[in-house]
Structure formats: C-alpha cells, structure tokens
C-alpha cells in the first residue's frame, strides 16, 4: 500500500475558512443584544482604522519597492489601496453615525415647558 498524502488546495482551504467565518459572524452579530451594540461598533471602528493604516502602507510599499518606478503593478497597488481606504472610511463614518444614534436612545428626554405668555389651545379657540 502506497503512502499517499493529498494536500488541500490553498484556495479551497481559504474559501472554506471564509465561508465558516461568514456563518459564524452572521449568527454572532444577529444574536447581540442592543445594549452591547454600541461597544461592538466602537471595536469595529477601531478595526477599520487599522485597515486604513494597512491600506496606506500597502499602497506606499509597492511604490517604494520599485524605487519610484511607475509600472502597472504600482498603479494596481495604489488603486487597491485607495479602494480599501474608501471602503474602510465608509465603514468608520457609518459606524460613528450608528453609535451616535444608539447612544441617543439612552439619553433622557427633556420636557419642553410652555412659555408663560402663551395660552393653551383650548383658551385660544374660545372653548370653555
């Protein structure tokens, strides 16, 4: 009997990890209570800011590696870095808006007091 070792294709291995991460992420996110949503958004914003830094470094690294030469790979790296920065920026600003909205839910509502010179609607219409 031959000793046969089969290796899994790296693409299939990474794809299966990605699919599992999507399922786990879906069930984790949808089971979060509203009270924990704001801290999770803060962590997501922090991760997205790291993504922006990484995208800027990746875009600059290709340029620096070629010694400033402008070939097709440099423009691909710059374009991919710009797209990553744009998408992460949308995620960050959207996360801040959602976090601000969630925090507004916990604020106490202030009662609006009527001015002294203003009469109630019943007196204005002449009803007694």
C-alpha positions as a printed Julia matrix, in Angstrom:
128×3 Matrix{Float64}:
   0.0    0.0     0.0
   1.4    3.33   -1.01
   1.8    6.15    1.4
  -0.36   8.78   -0.29
  -0.65  12.24    1.17
  -3.02  14.6    -0.51
  -2.74  18.28    0.1
  -5.73  20.55    0.06
  -5.61  23.33   -2.47
  -4.84  26.6    -0.61
  -7.7   28.37   -2.4
 -10.23  25.75   -1.26
  -8.83  25.87    2.28
  -9.08  29.68    2.46
 -12.52  29.67    0.84
 -13.83  27.19    3.43
 -12.46  29.35    6.26
 -14.11  32.4     4.72
 -17.49  30.63    4.4
 -17.29  29.42    8.01
 -16.38  32.94    9.16
 -19.39  34.36    7.33
 -21.76  31.92    9.03
 -20.25  32.43   12.48
 -20.21  36.22   12.01
 -23.84  36.24   10.9
 -25.07  34.32   13.93
 -22.88  36.27   16.36
 -23.95  39.68   15.07
 -27.67  38.91   14.95
 -27.68  37.47   18.48
 -26.17  40.6    20.04
 -28.44  42.44   22.44
 -29.0   46.17   21.81
 -27.07  47.06   24.96
 -23.91  45.51   23.52
 -24.3   47.03   20.08
 -22.53  50.31   20.9
 -19.34  48.7    22.29
 -19.22  46.39   19.29
 -19.48  49.35   16.92
 -16.61  51.04   18.73
 -14.43  47.96   18.23
 -15.46  47.77   14.57
 -14.45  51.4    14.09
 -11.06  50.68   15.66
 -10.51  47.7    13.36
 -11.45  49.78   10.33
  -8.95  52.44   11.31
  -6.24  49.78   11.39
  -7.4   48.67    7.92
  -6.94  52.23    6.64
  -3.4   52.38    8.0
  -2.62  49.0     6.45
  -4.07  50.04    3.1
  -1.95  53.19    3.07
   1.17  51.2     3.92
   0.38  48.59    1.25
  -0.14  51.25   -1.4
   3.1   53.0    -0.48
   5.13  49.79   -0.08
   4.71  48.79   -3.71
   5.77  52.25   -4.81
   8.79  52.25   -2.5
   9.81  48.74   -3.52
  10.14  49.69   -7.16
  12.25  52.72   -6.32
   9.66  55.12   -7.64
   9.2   53.4   -10.99
   5.74  53.82  -12.42
   4.74  50.48  -13.86
   1.39  48.69  -13.93
   1.91  46.99  -10.55
   2.41  50.34   -8.83
  -0.88  51.66  -10.15
  -2.7   48.46   -9.22
  -1.35  48.7    -5.66
  -2.29  52.37   -5.42
  -5.77  51.69   -6.79
  -6.36  48.77   -4.42
  -5.12  50.89   -1.51
  -7.42  53.76   -2.49
 -10.42  51.42   -2.71
  -9.56  49.89    0.69
  -9.26  53.35    2.24
 -12.59  54.45    0.74
 -14.49  51.36    1.92
 -12.99  51.46    5.4
 -13.8   55.18    5.65
 -17.44  54.5     4.81
 -17.44  51.8     7.49
 -15.91  54.11   10.09
 -18.19  57.08    9.46
 -21.26  54.87    9.2
 -20.25  53.21   12.46
 -19.95  56.56   14.18
 -23.42  57.55   12.95
 -24.95  54.29   14.16
 -23.15  54.59   17.51
 -24.38  58.16   17.94
 -27.91  57.04   17.17
 -27.7   54.16   19.65
 -26.38  56.45   22.38
 -29.23  58.89   21.71
 -31.65  56.13   22.65
 -30.25  56.12   26.2
 -30.47  59.88   26.76
 -33.21  61.16   28.99
 -35.75  63.19   27.11
 -36.16  66.75   28.36
 -39.67  68.04   28.86
 -40.42  71.17   26.91
 -42.05  73.78   29.13
 -44.59  76.17   27.61
 -43.79  79.89   27.83
 -45.83  81.91   30.36
 -47.31  84.3    27.78
 -48.65  81.5    25.65
 -52.21  80.32   26.27
 -53.35  76.7    25.9
 -55.08  75.78   22.66
 -58.48  75.38   24.38
 -58.46  79.04   25.52
 -57.42  80.3    22.1
 -60.38  78.71   20.38
 -62.83  80.14   22.89
 -63.93  76.76   24.33
 -64.99  76.85   27.95
